Amino acid sequence: MWLCSKEGFFSVVQKEGSDRLDVRTRVRADLVALSTQYIQRPHPKIHTFPDADYAYRIFLTHEEWANVLMQMANNIDYPNFKRKVKQIQGHRRAHFYGEVWLTMAHMGRICDE
């Protein structure tokens, strides 16, 4: 799962043979924001994998991740997502999210034919 949120960009996977989820990011601050705002237990340790595609990771149970998603949904308070990202994370991050928006808009035109 990829998740673009006002807190950051996350890739969430379950590795084969594991019962936990790897919540991965390319920007450490995204995991700090996620942990600070949505994780009830003591903040999980952020593990660093400098040579990995996603250098920063925390490990959560399915239940913990579901709770994070529920809280995120309950905290949607904006009429325009890209504008909210710019307000919270700045112009540079909003630009990257805009590029994702453009790519997905293109996909909608191509795949809907």
Steps between C-alpha positions, in 0.01 A plus 500: 500500500615849421352778704538872432381697800549840653743326739713349223540230239500139618548158346353222712577133437499169682818305440464130431501300822436805718192580704573873514484783250800700383399866480770651280595851392770680313485800736554437871281795600199320351531218754558749780176681406308174470626370836446827681145549379355151472682228694369457854770278647847637558622616163651210308868505424580630153738258335742630238603301193728741307534280190130408473246655266310621808767592751273547804260248652285423798330169568133484597235236545206495261281630783735792570510595131119474473473734799738748335291497182178547695643800684630649175156466344339665801748789477432599139424870539580656163316565173819482289764235575790651303441840662502340847826319424655831390379666820641226727804369313587786268524574131760235417294210637183638340686503167584131532141415591390705199719282280327192640164666427606568139619143449177356637292743290688374194432140604129583524499624141699205365346214699140617469492452122 
